[in-house]
């Protein structure tokens, strides 16, 4: 359903052929991506963060090299970029699976027993994991929601140049999201263990450090994107196109979202780790769907094209405000 998917994401007639040439290959990467994400997490939990980092860097470097080869010397365009990504992740799964099967010390792949009791316990554990991980899943889905809604709104107000400009912001957005996610994945084992021990002092200290790091990352992202908007835009777009002007003017507004995103993700990840599932899920739904969709719809009506870029910062700021109000209410 290549064309249907592109239409769903807000593609215009001009962009559909290009998007389809990319999506038909990038779809093949899905199983490799799933194995890579879960496998890397298992390797880190097993006590081998260096191996996980080496594999991540190797796949990224291979992707960059293959991108250049297939796009420029081979003249394969967007299709070449998708093939490069798919190949890099596919090859990277080979040593990862070898490590999981043969080298892990405490986290192992185990055969599920086919007895009724064992299957019932496995199903119970899976449902419990899904319950705790619901906010994480919704958080990932929220990124897709923000991109889809943004595509529709930008193309409605500013046409294809607007979508091209917004795509630059969408390239910057996952970087901040991944920084927050990296902090969460780093602290989750520590927090879960301290929570199980009822070690409130360690919980408080870990939470403080994580939020501080998230705040610093957000400030750096705000400064880099806000001040260097023209430079970042020039990496993606030529200076003589309409999208360049839209993006260079809008990125400084968009960058305010980075100040709040990392903090929100870390707080939600912390709540997830101490089994505060309902609060984590509610906050995720608010930031990813309720506030963001509402802001994308109404802010452009009030502020024009500046409202398009301010929609995400406003949604993230409102989420953080709700989190703080709920926290102080609970303290009282």
N, C-alpha and C positions, 0 to 999 in steps of 0.2 A: 504493500500500500504506500508506495513512495510518494506519488503525486498527492494522494489524499492526506498523508502526513504533512507534507510541505504546505498544503492549503490550510490545514489545521493550525499550523504555526504562523499563519498570516502572510505566506508568500504571494507575491504578485505574479502575473503572467510572465513578466520579464525574468523573474528570479527562479521560477519553478525548474526549468531545465538545468540550471547550475546546481540548485539544491539537490535535485534528484541524482545528478552525477556523483555527488558527495555521499548522499545518504545510502545509496545502494551498496557501497563498500563499508562505510562506517558501521552499518548494522551488523556486519560479520564480526566486528570487534567486540560485540556485547558479551559473549561467553568468556572471551579472554579477559575483558575488563572485570567481570564478576570474579573470576578465579584470582586475578591479580589483587583486587581490593581485599577480598577475604583472606587470601593466602598471605599477603604482606602483614595483615593484622595478626594472624596466627604466629607468624615468624617473630614479630616483635614481642608478643606475649610469651613466646618460648625463650626469650632472652637473647635474641640475635638482631638487635636494631641495626648493626653495621651492615649485615647481609641485606636486610630490607632496603636500607639506604642505597647500597651499591646497585641492587637490582633496579630500583626506581630511577637512579641516575643513568644507568646503562640503557634502559628502555627510552628515556627521554632523549639521550644523546643520539641513539639509533634513529629515533623519530625525526629529529632535526636534520640529520645527515640525509636520510631517505627523502624527506620533504624537499630539500634543495635539489637532490639528484633527479627526482621524478617531476618536479615543477619546472625547473629551468633547463638542464640539458635534454631531458626527455620530452619536454613540452606537454605534460599531461594535465596541467591545471589543477582544478579542485579535485578531480578524480585521483590524480597522483598524490595529493595531500592525504586523501582518505586511505589509499592503498598503503602509504608510508606508515600511517598510524596503526592500521590493522596489522601490518607485518611486524612492526616493532613490538607491539604488545603480545602478538602470537609467539614470537621467538623468545620474548622475556618470560613467558610462562613455563618454558621447558626447564631451565635451572630451578625455578621456583618450585615446581612440582617435584623435581628430584630431591630438593632439600626437604620438603614436607614429608616425603615418603621415607627418606633414609637418614636425615641428619638431626631431626628435632629431638630434644631431651625430655621435655615434659608434656608438650602438646602434640598429640598424635592423631592420625586418622585411624578410626576404629571401626570394625565391622559391627553393624547393628544386629543384635540377636533377634531372631524371628519368632520368639515366644510372645504370647499374648501380653504378659506382664511387661516385658522389655519394650514392646511396641507402644504400649499405653504410656509408659514412663517417658519414652522418646517424644511422643506426641505432646505430653504435658510440658516437657522442657521446651519444645519448640514454640508452643503457644505462649509460654511465659517469656521466652526471649523476644517473640514478636510483640508482646504487650509492652515490654520495657523499651524495645527499639522503635516503637511506633513514631515517637517524636523525631527520631533521626531520619526515618523514612519520609515523613511529611516534610522535614527540613530540606531533604534533597529534592523532593517533588516541588517544593516552593520555588526553588531556583528555576525549574522549568516553567512554572506558572508565571513568574516574574518576566521571563524572557518572552513567553507567548503573548501575554497581555501587553507587554511593552511593544512588541512587534505590531500588533493590531493598532494600538493607539498612535505610535509614531508614524505608521504608514497612512493612517487616517488624517493626521494633522500636517505631516511634512513630506509624504510620499516616499519613494524609494531611497532618496538621499537621507531622509530621516532614519529609515531602517538601517542603512549603512553606518550612519553615525552612532546609532544606539548599539549596534553590534560591537563597536569598539568598547563601549562601557560594559557590555556583556562579557568581553574578554578580560577586562580588569576585575569584574565582580567575583568570578570564581577564585581568583588569587587570594582575595581577602577571606572569602568563605573557606578556602582550604587552609589558610593560616589558623582560623578559628577552629576548624575541624582537627587540625594537627595538635593544637593545644588540648582539645577535648580527648582525643585518642591517647595522648600522653598521660593525662591525669586520671583517666577512667579506672585503670587498674589500681592506682594508689587510693583513689576515693572509695572504690568499691570495697577494697580490703579494710580501710579505716572504718568505713560504715559498718562492715560486718563485725569489727572489733569494738564498735561504739567508742572509737577514739576521736572525741569531739575536737580536741586540740589540733590533731593532724588534719582533720577535715577543714577546720577553719583556716589553718595556715595554707593548705593546698589551694583552697578556694581563693584566698587573698592573692596568692602568687599568680594563679591562672588569670584572674580578672585584671591584675596589673599588667601582665604580659599582653593580654588582649587589648587593653587600653593603649599601650605603647604601639602595638602593631597598627591599631586603628588610626592613631595620630600620624604615624609614618605614612600610611596609605593616603590619608587626607592631605598631607603636605606634598607628597610626590605627585599625586594625580591633580591636586588643586593648583600647584605652582607650575608643574611641568605638563600641563594639558596639551599645549601646542606640540611639544616634542613627542609625547605619546601618540597623539593623533597622526603626526607625520610618519610614524612607524607603520601605520595601517592604511593611510589614505594619502593620495597626492594632493598637494596644496592648491591645485587649480580646479578642484571639483567642489560642488555645492555641499557635499557631505562633510568635507573638511571644515568648512566654516561653522556648520551646525554643531559638529562634535567639539571643536576647540572652544566654542562659546559655552557649550553645555556641560562638559566634563567637570569644571570647577564646582558647579552646583551638585552634580552627581556624586562627587567625591565625599560629600558630607555623610553619605550612607556608610562609608567605610569606618567611620568613627564608631558607629553603633553596631554594625553587623557582627564584628568579632566578639564584642562583649555579650550580645544576645546569644550567640551560638554557644559561648563558653558557659553562660549561666544555665541555658537549657540542657547542655551536656552534663553539667554538674547535677542538676535535678534528676536527670535520667539515671545517673550513677547511684543516687541514693533512693531510687525507686519511687520518686515523686512523679509518677507517670502522668497523672491528670494535669498537673500544673505545667509540666514540660510540653505536653501535647497541646494544651490550650494556647500557650505562648507561641508555639510554632505555627498553629493555625492562624493566629492573629497576625503575625509578622509576614507569613507567606501568602496568605489569601485575603483575609478580611481587610486589613489596613492597606495592603499594597494595591489590590484591585480597586478599592474605593478611592485611593489617592490618584491612581492612574486615570480614573474616569472623571473625577471632579476638579482636580488641580489645574489641568489644561484649560478648563472652562473659566477658571478664576484668574490664572496667571499667564495664559498663553503658552508659548513653547518652553518658557522657563519652568512652568508647572510640570511638563513632561519629565524633565531631569530631576525635579525636586520630589517626585512621587515616592521613589524608593527611600530617600533620606527621611521623609516625613513618616512613612510607614515604620521604619526601623526605630525612629525616635519615639513614636507613640508606643511601640512594643516595650521599649526600655522603660518608659514612664509607667506603664501598667505593671511591669515586673517590680519596680521600686515601690509603687503604691501597695501592691500585694504583700511585699516583704515587710513594709512598715506596719501594715494592718496585722500581719501575723505576729510581729514583735509585740504589738500592743496586747 
